[in-house]
Amino acid sequence: MRATTGTDAAPKLVPLDQANRALLDAVHPADWVNPQSAAVYDLVVVGGGTAGLVSAMGAAGLGARVALVERHLLGGDCLNVGCVPSKALIRSARAAADARRASRLGVNVGSVEPDFAAIMQRMRERRAGISPNDSAQRVQAAGVDLFFGDAAFTSGRTLEAAGQALRFNRAVIATGGRPTAPPIPGLADVNYLTNETLFSLTELPRRLLVIGGGPIGCELAQAFAHFGSEVTLFDQAPHVLPREDPDAAAVVQRRLVEEGITLELGVTLIEVIDESGQIRVRFQRPNGAGVEEVVGDRLLVSAGRAPNIDGLGLEAAGVSVSKRGVIVNDQLRTSNRRIYAAGDVCSAFQFTHAADAMARVVIQNALFYGRRRASALVIPWCTYTDPEVAHVGMYEQEARQRGHDAQTITVELTDVDRAVVDDDTDGFVRVHHERGRLLGCTIVASHAGDLIGEATLALTHHHTLSDLSSTIHPYPTHAEALRKVGDQYRRTLLSPRVRALMERYFRWTR
């Protein structure tokens, strides 16, 4: 289900119901016949995920002759085993959580009983409904020669795809990444879940164990807890979401505990054992006490990813790689000047929107001798827990390390009227700035992912906190918190000297 041309066996779509058949018909039609390759292509793209699709269709739209090679399903992780299915589940999970909390709003809904089979059916239907956007028909209609099958470079200017030789002037490697598992004794012998297999579940696990307290682990742990699973989450870090603002992570961690999720943090995992379908995770706490054990019915591993670079013939193409993936410069060009890379296979920002943005950089640089820099991209991100955590730009410590005189302003949601009337005050908006110039922003709120767009716009186009203050926001909304940030900054400009001058002015005008 991932866009890759590696040697790993791709997971299958199950159950093969009407929705999944519709998905397959769109993103890998069973009767597809690969075209006859052209003599030479302006651009050959390897991998049909977000970065590959944007590269191929964008270039074709500009008049280039383009070939796209996809090993399994178009749409990559995002459509098939990532953003789309996970957010469909999270929406159902949030509905269950809202129903359980409805009594706080004076609404009694009685017993809340999530129907897991119906939830998963809805997820498959919504995924199939979105799939035409990434379909083979749409790619073909855009003028791209689409090849399904394995691919490998045979030289610096040729690629073998599904038994045909594709010669190119430029190429893009966009093969994405895949989940990996930590080296825990016994784990390799367990039939554990990853994001590639979780969405094929048809029965709700009564006891779900989760290894990994990052975004994927927290999102899915919370969702399954809302569905009714007993969830235990393990991580060697002392708190969840260790890469986020510690205060933001603390809000999410507190909510997870309130919702009944057992957090085993700062622990060392000793062994994983599967005994007749009962999965035992043995661990040790940092105090060095004895080994403890938790038993579950299913195990989800969300503790790392690896780039899909195996079997691509990159050595024959003269493309340098590292453990993190394809090595690129700031223009996203590899060590072969004719070959570029975009998306998870080469980027630290493993997000769909980052892959999209990088592909646009590649189109300009590869085809038009541009000099666009990937480092100039302003990339926000969001973790879709409840509440969500969104961030863009630098954190305060990072800004200071880069030589900025960073200052921080925080507006708690308890000071935002809409959050108060919604009973949704567990969160904040926090900005880091240098004399009013925005450096970074973190938002913790129910719809932080939507709110971060305004801060991203301000950061991208060099707007100031005064600009946020002077922008009229509708009242009452959660977005008003950003105006309040601007107001707080403007109040800091009213120094004692300025205030004294103002007082003298008003005395003179009386």
C-alpha positions as CSV (number, residue, x, y, z in Angstrom):
1,M,0.0,0.0,0.0
2,R,3.0,2.3,-0.2
3,A,4.5,3.9,-3.2
4,T,7.7,2.0,-3.5
5,T,9.8,0.1,-5.9
6,G,11.8,-1.7,-3.3
7,T,11.9,-5.4,-2.8
8,D,9.6,-5.7,0.2
9,A,6.3,-7.4,-0.4
10,A,3.5,-4.8,-0.4
11,P,0.6,-5.3,2.0
12,K,-2.7,-6.3,0.6
13,L,-6.1,-4.5,0.8
14,V,-8.4,-6.6,3.0
15,P,-11.2,-7.2,3.2
16,L,-11.8,-7.1,-0.5
17,D,-15.3,-5.6,-0.3
18,Q,-17.0,-3.1,-2.6
19,A,-15.1,-0.1,-1.2
20,N,-11.7,-1.7,-1.5
21,R,-12.5,-3.0,-5.0
22,A,-13.4,0.6,-6.0
23,L,-10.1,1.8,-4.5
24,L,-8.1,-0.8,-6.5
25,D,-10.0,0.0,-9.7
26,A,-8.8,3.6,-9.2
27,V,-5.3,3.3,-8.1
28,H,-4.2,0.0,-9.7
29,P,-6.7,-1.3,-12.2
30,A,-6.5,-5.0,-12.7
31,D,-6.7,-4.7,-16.5
32,W,-4.1,-1.9,-16.8
33,V,-1.7,-2.3,-19.8
34,N,1.5,-0.4,-19.6
35,P,2.2,1.8,-22.6
36,Q,5.1,1.5,-25.0
37,S,7.9,3.7,-23.7
38,A,8.9,6.8,-25.6
39,A,12.4,7.2,-27.1
40,V,13.3,9.7,-24.3
41,Y,11.4,11.4,-21.5
42,D,11.9,14.9,-20.2
43,L,11.1,13.5,-16.7
44,V,10.8,10.0,-15.3
45,V,9.3,9.8,-11.8
46,V,9.7,6.7,-9.6
47,G,7.0,6.3,-7.0
48,G,3.3,7.3,-7.2
49,G,2.7,8.8,-3.8
50,T,2.1,12.5,-3.2
51,A,5.6,13.7,-4.3
52,G,5.6,11.5,-7.4
53,L,2.1,12.4,-8.5
54,V,2.6,16.2,-8.1
55,S,6.0,15.9,-9.9
56,A,4.6,13.9,-12.8
57,M,1.3,15.7,-13.3
58,G,2.8,19.1,-12.7
59,A,5.5,18.5,-15.3
60,A,3.0,17.1,-17.8
61,G,0.8,20.0,-17.4
62,L,3.6,22.3,-18.4
63,G,4.1,20.3,-21.6
64,A,6.9,17.9,-20.6
65,R,6.9,14.3,-21.8
66,V,6.6,12.4,-18.5
67,A,6.7,8.7,-17.3
68,L,5.6,7.6,-13.8
69,V,6.4,4.2,-12.4
70,E,4.5,2.8,-9.4
71,R,5.1,-0.6,-7.9
72,H,1.8,-1.1,-6.1
73,L,-0.9,1.5,-5.4
74,L,-1.1,5.1,-6.6
75,G,-1.6,7.6,-3.8
76,G,1.1,6.2,-1.6
77,D,0.9,6.1,2.2
78,C,-1.3,9.2,2.4
79,L,-4.3,7.8,0.6
80,N,-4.0,4.1,1.4
81,V,-2.4,3.6,4.8
82,G,-1.8,7.1,6.2
83,C,-3.6,10.5,6.4
84,V,-6.9,9.5,4.8
85,P,-7.8,6.3,6.6
86,S,-6.4,7.5,10.0
87,K,-8.3,10.8,9.9
88,A,-11.5,8.9,9.0
89,L,-11.0,6.8,12.1
90,I,-10.1,9.8,14.2
91,R,-13.3,11.5,13.1
92,S,-15.4,8.5,14.4
93,A,-13.4,8.4,17.6
94,R,-14.0,12.1,18.2
95,A,-17.7,11.6,17.7
96,A,-17.7,8.9,20.4
97,A,-15.6,11.1,22.8
98,D,-17.9,14.1,22.2
99,A,-21.0,11.9,22.9
100,R,-19.5,10.8,26.2
101,R,-18.7,14.4,27.2
102,A,-22.0,15.7,26.1
103,S,-23.4,15.8,29.6
104,R,-21.0,18.6,30.4
105,L,-23.0,20.7,27.9
106,G,-26.4,19.7,29.4
107,V,-27.0,16.9,26.8
108,N,-27.6,13.4,27.9
109,V,-27.1,10.8,25.1
110,G,-27.2,7.6,27.1
111,S,-24.9,4.7,26.4
112,V,-22.2,5.3,23.7
113,E,-21.5,2.1,21.7
114,P,-19.1,2.5,18.8
115,D,-19.8,-0.1,16.0
116,F,-16.2,-0.9,15.0
117,A,-17.3,-2.8,11.8
118,A,-19.3,0.2,10.7
119,I,-16.5,2.6,11.5
120,M,-14.0,0.6,9.4
121,Q,-16.6,0.3,6.6
122,R,-17.0,4.0,6.6
123,M,-13.3,4.5,6.5
124,R,-12.9,2.3,3.5
125,E,-15.8,4.0,1.7
126,R,-14.3,7.5,2.3
127,R,-10.9,6.3,1.2
128,A,-12.4,4.9,-2.0
129,G,-14.4,8.2,-2.5
130,I,-11.1,10.2,-2.5
131,S,-9.2,7.8,-4.6
132,P,-10.2,9.3,-8.0
133,N,-7.9,12.2,-7.2
134,D,-4.9,9.8,-7.3
135,S,-6.3,7.4,-10.0
136,A,-4.6,5.9,-13.0
137,Q,-7.3,7.4,-15.2
138,R,-6.5,10.9,-13.9
139,V,-2.7,10.4,-14.4
140,Q,-3.3,9.1,-17.9
141,A,-5.7,12.0,-18.7
142,A,-2.9,14.4,-17.6
143,G,-0.7,13.1,-20.4
144,V,1.6,10.9,-18.2
145,D,2.8,7.5,-19.4
146,L,1.9,5.4,-16.4
147,F,3.8,2.1,-15.8
148,F,2.9,-0.4,-13.0
149,G,5.8,-2.6,-11.9
150,D,9.2,-2.7,-10.3
151,A,11.8,-0.2,-11.4
152,A,15.6,0.1,-11.1
153,F,18.1,2.5,-12.6
154,T,20.5,0.8,-15.0
155,S,22.7,3.9,-15.6
156,G,22.7,7.6,-14.9
157,R,20.1,8.2,-17.7
158,T,18.1,5.0,-18.0
159,L,15.6,3.2,-15.8
160,E,14.2,-0.2,-16.3
161,A,10.5,-0.4,-15.5
162,A,8.3,-3.4,-15.9
163,G,10.6,-4.8,-18.5
164,Q,11.0,-1.7,-20.5
165,A,13.9,0.8,-20.7
166,L,13.0,4.4,-20.0
167,R,15.6,7.0,-21.1
168,F,15.3,10.4,-19.4
169,N,16.8,13.8,-19.3
170,R,15.7,14.2,-15.7
171,A,14.4,11.8,-13.1
172,V,12.8,12.1,-9.7
173,I,13.0,9.5,-6.9
174,A,9.8,9.7,-4.9
175,T,9.5,6.2,-3.4
176,G,8.5,7.3,0.1
177,G,9.2,5.4,3.3
178,R,7.9,2.4,5.3
179,P,7.4,1.6,9.0
180,T,10.3,-0.1,10.8
181,A,10.4,-1.9,14.1
182,P,12.8,-1.4,17.0
183,P,15.3,-4.2,17.8
184,I,13.3,-5.7,20.7
185,P,14.0,-9.4,21.4
186,G,11.1,-11.5,20.1
187,L,9.3,-8.8,18.2
188,A,10.2,-10.2,14.8
189,D,8.3,-13.4,15.8
190,V,5.1,-11.5,16.6
191,N,2.4,-10.7,14.1
192,Y,2.3,-7.1,15.1
193,L,0.4,-4.2,13.4
194,T,1.8,-1.1,11.7
195,N,0.1,1.7,9.9
196,E,0.2,-0.5,6.8
197,T,-1.9,-3.3,8.3
198,L,-3.9,-1.6,11.0
199,F,-6.6,-0.4,8.6
200,S,-7.4,-3.9,7.5
201,L,-8.7,-4.8,11.0
202,T,-12.3,-6.0,11.1
203,E,-12.6,-6.7,14.8
204,L,-11.8,-4.3,17.6
205,P,-8.9,-5.5,19.8
206,R,-10.1,-5.8,23.4
207,R,-6.6,-5.0,24.6
208,L,-4.3,-3.0,22.4
209,L,-0.6,-2.5,23.1
210,V,1.2,0.4,21.3
211,I,4.9,0.8,21.1
212,G,5.8,4.4,20.3
213,G,4.6,7.7,21.8
214,G,5.0,9.8,18.7
215,P,2.3,11.3,16.6
216,I,1.0,8.0,15.0
217,G,1.1,6.1,18.3
218,C,-0.7,8.8,20.2
219,E,-3.3,9.4,17.5
220,L,-4.2,5.7,17.1
221,A,-3.9,4.9,20.8
222,Q,-6.5,7.6,21.6
223,A,-8.8,6.6,18.7
224,F,-8.9,3.0,19.8
225,A,-9.4,3.9,23.4
226,H,-12.5,5.9,22.3
227,F,-13.7,2.9,20.4
228,G,-13.5,0.8,23.6
229,S,-10.1,-0.9,23.6
230,E,-8.0,-1.1,26.7
231,V,-4.9,0.6,25.5
232,T,-1.4,0.6,27.0
233,L,1.3,2.8,25.3
234,F,5.0,2.3,25.8
235,D,7.9,4.6,25.0
236,Q,11.5,5.1,26.2
237,A,11.0,8.8,26.3
238,P,9.8,10.4,29.6
239,H,6.7,11.9,28.0
240,V,4.7,11.5,24.8
241,L,5.3,13.6,21.7
242,P,9.0,14.2,22.7
243,R,9.7,16.5,19.7
244,E,6.9,18.9,20.5
245,D,6.8,21.9,22.9
246,P,6.9,20.2,26.4
247,D,3.8,22.1,27.5
248,A,1.9,21.0,24.4
249,A,2.9,17.4,25.0
250,A,1.8,17.7,28.6
251,V,-1.7,18.7,27.6
252,V,-2.0,15.7,25.3
253,Q,-0.5,13.3,27.9
254,R,-2.9,14.5,30.5
255,R,-5.8,14.0,28.2
256,L,-4.7,10.4,27.3
257,V,-4.5,9.5,31.0
258,E,-7.9,11.1,31.7
259,E,-9.3,8.9,28.9
260,G,-8.1,5.7,30.5
261,I,-4.9,5.0,28.4
262,T,-2.1,3.4,30.5
263,L,1.2,5.2,29.7
264,E,4.4,3.3,30.4
265,L,7.0,6.0,29.7
266,G,10.7,6.1,30.2
267,V,10.8,2.3,30.1
268,T,13.1,-0.2,28.5
269,L,11.4,-2.9,26.5
270,I,13.0,-6.2,27.4
271,E,11.1,-8.7,25.3
272,V,7.9,-9.4,23.3
273,I,6.3,-12.8,23.4
274,D,3.3,-14.2,21.5
275,E,1.7,-17.1,23.4
276,S,-1.2,-18.5,21.5
277,G,-2.4,-15.1,20.4
278,Q,-1.7,-13.4,23.8
279,I,1.0,-10.8,23.3
280,R,3.2,-10.1,26.3
281,V,5.4,-7.1,26.5
282,R,8.0,-7.2,29.2
283,F,9.6,-4.0,30.3
284,Q,11.7,-2.4,33.0
285,R,11.3,1.0,34.6
286,P,14.2,3.5,34.8
287,N,14.6,2.9,38.6
288,G,16.1,-0.5,37.8
289,A,13.3,-2.5,39.5
290,G,12.2,-5.9,38.4
291,V,10.9,-6.7,35.0
292,E,7.1,-6.1,34.6
293,E,4.7,-7.4,32.0
294,V,1.6,-6.3,30.2
295,V,-0.6,-8.6,28.2
296,G,-2.6,-7.6,25.1
297,D,-4.5,-9.1,22.2
298,R,-2.9,-7.0,19.4
299,L,0.3,-5.0,19.2
300,L,0.8,-1.8,17.2
301,V,4.3,-0.7,16.4
302,S,4.8,3.0,15.5
303,A,8.4,3.6,16.4
304,G,10.3,4.6,13.3
305,R,10.4,4.7,9.5
306,A,12.9,3.9,6.8
307,P,13.3,5.2,3.3
308,N,12.3,2.9,0.3
309,I,15.7,2.8,-1.5
310,D,16.3,-1.0,-1.8
311,G,16.4,-2.5,-5.2
312,L,16.3,0.9,-7.0
313,G,19.8,0.5,-8.6
314,L,20.9,3.8,-7.2
315,E,24.6,2.8,-7.3
316,A,24.3,2.3,-11.1
317,A,22.8,5.8,-11.3
318,G,25.5,7.3,-9.2
319,V,23.1,8.4,-6.5
320,S,24.5,8.6,-3.0
321,V,22.4,7.5,-0.1
322,S,22.6,7.3,3.7
323,K,20.5,5.5,6.3
324,R,18.1,8.4,6.2
325,G,17.5,8.0,2.5
326,V,18.6,9.7,-0.7
327,I,21.1,12.5,-0.2
328,V,20.1,15.8,-1.8
329,N,21.3,19.3,-1.8
330,D,19.2,22.4,-1.1
331,Q,17.8,22.3,-4.6
332,L,16.8,18.6,-4.0
333,R,19.3,17.4,-6.6
334,T,21.2,14.1,-5.9
335,S,24.8,13.4,-6.6
336,N,23.7,12.7,-10.2
337,R,22.9,16.1,-11.6
338,R,20.1,14.7,-13.7
339,I,18.3,13.0,-10.8
340,Y,16.3,14.7,-8.1
341,A,14.4,13.4,-5.1
342,A,11.3,14.6,-3.1
343,G,9.2,13.4,-0.2
344,D,9.8,10.9,2.6
345,V,12.7,9.2,0.7
346,C,14.9,12.3,1.3
347,S,13.2,14.6,3.8
348,A,13.2,15.0,7.5
349,F,9.7,16.5,7.1
350,Q,7.6,13.3,6.5
351,F,4.3,14.9,5.8
352,T,2.1,14.8,2.7
353,H,2.0,18.6,2.4
354,A,5.8,18.7,2.6
355,A,6.1,16.1,-0.2
356,D,3.8,18.2,-2.3
357,A,5.8,21.4,-1.7
358,M,9.1,19.6,-2.4
359,A,7.7,18.2,-5.7
360,R,7.0,21.8,-6.8
361,V,10.6,22.8,-6.0
362,V,11.8,19.8,-8.1
363,I,9.7,20.7,-11.1
364,Q,11.2,24.2,-11.3
365,N,14.8,23.2,-10.5
366,A,14.9,20.0,-12.7
367,L,13.1,21.3,-15.8
368,F,13.8,25.0,-15.8
369,Y,17.3,25.2,-14.2
370,G,15.7,27.0,-11.2
371,R,17.4,27.6,-7.9
372,R,14.6,27.2,-5.5
373,R,15.7,26.1,-2.1
374,A,14.0,23.5,0.0
375,S,15.3,25.2,3.1
376,A,13.2,28.2,2.2
377,L,9.9,26.2,2.6
378,V,7.8,27.1,5.6
379,I,6.4,23.7,6.6
380,P,3.8,23.4,9.4
381,W,2.7,20.1,10.9
382,C,-0.1,18.8,13.1
383,T,-0.6,15.8,15.4
384,Y,-4.3,14.9,15.2
385,T,-4.9,13.9,18.8
386,D,-7.7,15.5,20.8
387,P,-6.7,18.2,21.4
388,E,-4.5,18.6,18.3
389,V,-1.0,20.0,18.4
390,A,0.2,22.1,15.5
391,H,3.5,23.9,15.0
392,V,5.3,26.0,12.4
393,G,8.7,27.7,12.4
394,M,11.2,27.6,15.3
395,Y,10.8,26.8,19.0
396,E,12.2,29.4,21.4
397,Q,15.4,27.5,22.3
398,E,16.0,26.8,18.6
399,A,15.6,30.4,17.8
400,R,18.0,31.5,20.5
401,Q,20.6,29.0,19.2
402,R,20.3,30.6,15.8
403,G,21.1,34.0,17.3
404,H,17.6,35.5,17.6
405,D,16.6,37.6,20.5
406,A,13.5,35.4,20.9
407,Q,10.6,36.4,23.1
408,T,7.5,34.3,23.8
409,I,3.8,35.2,24.2
410,T,1.2,32.6,25.3
411,V,-2.5,33.0,25.2
412,E,-4.3,30.3,27.2
413,L,-7.6,29.1,25.7
414,T,-9.2,29.9,29.1
415,D,-8.9,33.5,27.9
416,V,-10.6,32.9,24.6
417,D,-14.4,33.3,24.8
418,R,-15.4,30.8,22.2
419,A,-13.2,28.1,23.9
420,V,-14.9,28.9,27.2
421,V,-18.5,28.6,25.9
422,D,-17.5,25.4,24.0
423,D,-16.0,23.9,27.2
424,D,-12.8,23.4,25.2
425,T,-10.2,25.3,27.1
426,D,-7.5,22.7,27.4
427,G,-4.8,24.3,25.2
428,F,-3.0,27.5,24.2
429,V,-1.6,29.5,21.4
430,R,2.1,30.3,21.8
431,V,4.3,32.4,19.5
432,H,8.0,33.1,19.5
433,H,9.0,36.4,18.0
434,E,11.9,38.9,17.6
435,R,10.7,42.5,18.0
436,G,7.3,41.5,16.6
437,R,8.6,39.4,13.7
438,L,7.1,36.0,14.0
439,L,9.7,33.1,14.4
440,G,7.5,30.2,15.3
441,C,4.0,29.2,16.6
442,T,2.6,26.3,18.6
443,I,-1.2,25.8,18.9
444,V,-2.9,23.2,21.2
445,A,-6.6,23.2,20.5
446,S,-9.4,21.0,19.0
447,H,-8.7,22.3,15.5
448,A,-5.1,23.5,15.8
449,G,-4.3,22.1,12.4
450,D,-6.8,24.6,10.9
451,L,-5.6,27.5,13.0
452,I,-1.9,27.0,12.2
453,G,-2.5,28.1,8.6
454,E,-2.8,31.8,9.6
455,A,0.5,31.7,11.5
456,T,2.1,29.9,8.5
457,L,0.9,32.6,6.2
458,A,2.3,35.3,8.5
459,L,5.6,33.5,8.8
460,T,5.9,32.8,5.0
461,H,5.2,36.3,4.0
462,H,7.0,38.1,6.8
463,H,4.0,39.6,8.6
464,T,4.3,40.8,12.1
465,L,2.4,40.3,15.3
466,S,1.1,43.9,14.8
467,D,-0.4,42.7,11.6
468,L,-2.2,39.9,13.5
469,S,-3.5,42.5,16.0
470,S,-4.8,44.8,13.3
471,T,-6.5,42.0,11.4
472,I,-10.2,41.7,12.2
473,H,-11.1,38.2,13.3
474,P,-14.8,37.2,13.7
475,Y,-16.0,36.9,17.3
476,P,-16.4,34.5,18.9
477,T,-13.9,32.1,17.3
478,H,-10.9,30.1,18.4
479,A,-8.9,32.0,15.8
480,E,-9.3,35.2,17.9
481,A,-6.5,33.8,20.1
482,L,-4.1,34.8,17.3
483,R,-5.3,38.4,17.4
484,K,-4.9,38.3,21.2
485,V,-1.3,37.3,20.7
486,G,-0.9,40.4,18.6
487,D,-2.6,42.6,21.1
488,Q,-0.3,41.3,23.9
489,Y,2.7,42.2,21.8
490,R,1.4,45.7,21.0
491,R,0.9,46.3,24.7
492,T,4.6,45.6,25.3
493,L,5.4,48.6,23.1
494,L,3.7,50.9,25.6
495,S,6.9,51.6,27.6
496,P,6.8,53.8,30.7
497,R,8.4,56.6,28.7
498,V,5.8,56.3,25.9
499,R,3.0,56.2,28.5
500,A,4.3,59.3,30.2
501,L,4.4,61.1,26.8
502,M,0.8,60.0,26.2
503,E,-0.3,61.3,29.6
504,R,1.3,64.6,28.9
505,Y,-0.5,64.8,25.5
506,F,-3.9,64.1,27.0
507,R,-3.3,66.7,29.8
508,W,-2.5,69.2,27.1
509,T,-5.6,68.4,25.0
510,R,-8.1,68.6,28.0
